[in-house]
Amino acid sequence: MPKKINVKGEIVGNSNAWIYEWLGIEHTSPQSIAKQIAEANGEEIEVEINSPGGEIFAGSEIYTALRSYNGNKKIRIVGLAGSAASVIAQAGESEISPTAMFMIHKVSSRASGNHRAMEHQGEVLRTADESIVSAYVDKTGMSKEELLEMMDKETWLSAQQAVDYGFVDKVMFQDSRMPLTNSIGGIPPETIEKIRNLIKGPGNNATDYFNAENLEKQKAEARLRLLNLKGDF
């Protein structure tokens, strides 16, 4: 069984992780992921993601650690892979729950000071976007320009859309879908169940019960009941 590594809650830097821990808020830090990777010791790992993202440098460190892991790994998006968590999701072969979502956008931050400080911060953000987009380019094969445009719009994707764009490799459970009927005739399942309950079992004397005479009688009674039941629907 593969070792499970959770990427859940806010992605936070190592220096802030203790605050989230103290407050009891779900979070993921590079240090916690590095510890779990070391414990896996080259064995197969399964990375489960449900995170809105967080600090980009913490996300980058986690992405790099997972991407560099030499053992087999599978990434499973079970809720949301948003922002920095969407970058982490690019670290290997992946699948996404049909009810999960994937979101990419451009980096944001806060700044104060004069116009030079604001201009500098703007340049830092543009550079950060250029850095992040490389993970998407590598995974999807899309152009940097296309992806930056999607990031600029803050693009939210369904599971199938995430696969169609190439951010994720497959949607979970597609090989084990529940059987569906494609018919306008036949006996409705509810009616079948009612017939089962109406027809008495043969008991111990099954041979006599299902002899030719009784069999025709049972069939006739079943057809009559079926006609009556169909009138109820």
PEBEL-V60091 format. One record per residue. N is the residue number from 1. RES is the residue in one letter. SS is DSSP state (H for helix, E for strand, - for the rest). Layout:
N_RES_SS + N_RES_SS
//
This chain:
1_M_- + 2_P_- + 3_K_E + 4_K_E + 5_I_E + 6_N_E + 7_V_E + 8_K_E + 9_G_E + 10_E_E + 11_I_E + 12_V_E + 13_G_- + 14_N_H + 15_S_H + 16_N_H + 17_A_H + 18_W_H + 19_I_H + 20_Y_H + 21_E_H + 22_W_H + 23_L_H + 24_G_- + 25_I_- + 26_E_- + 27_H_E + 28_T_E + 29_S_E + 30_P_H + 31_Q_H + 32_S_H + 33_I_H + 34_A_H + 35_K_H + 36_Q_H + 37_I_H + 38_A_H + 39_E_H + 40_A_H + 41_N_- + 42_G_- + 43_E_- + 44_E_- + 45_I_E + 46_E_E + 47_V_E + 48_E_E + 49_I_E + 50_N_E + 51_S_E + 52_P_E + 53_G_E + 54_G_E + 55_E_- + 56_I_H + 57_F_H + 58_A_H + 59_G_H + 60_S_H + 61_E_H + 62_I_H + 63_Y_H + 64_T_H + 65_A_H + 66_L_H + 67_R_H + 68_S_- + 69_Y_- + 70_N_- + 71_G_- + 72_N_- + 73_K_E + 74_K_E + 75_I_E + 76_R_E + 77_I_E + 78_V_E + 79_G_E + 80_L_E + 81_A_E + 82_G_E + 83_S_- + 84_A_H + 85_A_H + 86_S_H + 87_V_H + 88_I_H + 89_A_H + 90_Q_H + 91_A_H + 92_G_- + 93_E_- + 94_S_E + 95_E_E + 96_I_E + 97_S_- + 98_P_- + 99_T_- + 100_A_- + 101_M_E + 102_F_E + 103_M_E + 104_I_E + 105_H_- + 106_K_- + 107_V_- + 108_S_- + 109_S_- + 110_R_- + 111_A_- + 112_S_- + 113_G_- + 114_N_- + 115_H_H + 116_R_H + 117_A_H + 118_M_H + 119_E_H + 120_H_H + 121_Q_H + 122_G_H + 123_E_H + 124_V_H + 125_L_H + 126_R_H + 127_T_H + 128_A_H + 129_D_H + 130_E_H + 131_S_H + 132_I_H + 133_V_H + 134_S_H + 135_A_H + 136_Y_H + 137_V_H + 138_D_H + 139_K_H + 140_T_H + 141_G_- + 142_M_- + 143_S_- + 144_K_H + 145_E_H + 146_E_H + 147_L_H + 148_L_H + 149_E_H + 150_M_H + 151_M_H + 152_D_H + 153_K_- + 154_E_- + 155_T_E + 156_W_E + 157_L_E + 158_S_E + 159_A_H + 160_Q_H + 161_Q_H + 162_A_H + 163_V_H + 164_D_H + 165_Y_H + 166_G_- + 167_F_- + 168_V_- + 169_D_- + 170_K_E + 171_V_E + 172_M_- + 173_F_- + 174_Q_H + 175_D_H + 176_S_H + 177_R_- + 178_M_- + 179_P_- + 180_L_- + 181_T_- + 182_N_- + 183_S_- + 184_I_- + 185_G_- + 186_G_- + 187_I_- + 188_P_- + 189_P_H + 190_E_H + 191_T_H + 192_I_H + 193_E_H + 194_K_H + 195_I_H + 196_R_H + 197_N_H + 198_L_H + 199_I_- + 200_K_- + 201_G_- + 202_P_- + 203_G_- + 204_N_- + 205_N_- + 206_A_H + 207_T_H + 208_D_H + 209_Y_H + 210_F_- + 211_N_- + 212_A_H + 213_E_H + 214_N_H + 215_L_H + 216_E_H + 217_K_H + 218_Q_H + 219_K_H + 220_A_H + 221_E_H + 222_A_H + 223_R_H + 224_L_H + 225_R_H + 226_L_H + 227_L_H + 228_N_H + 229_L_H + 230_K_H + 231_G_- + 232_D_- + 233_F_-
//
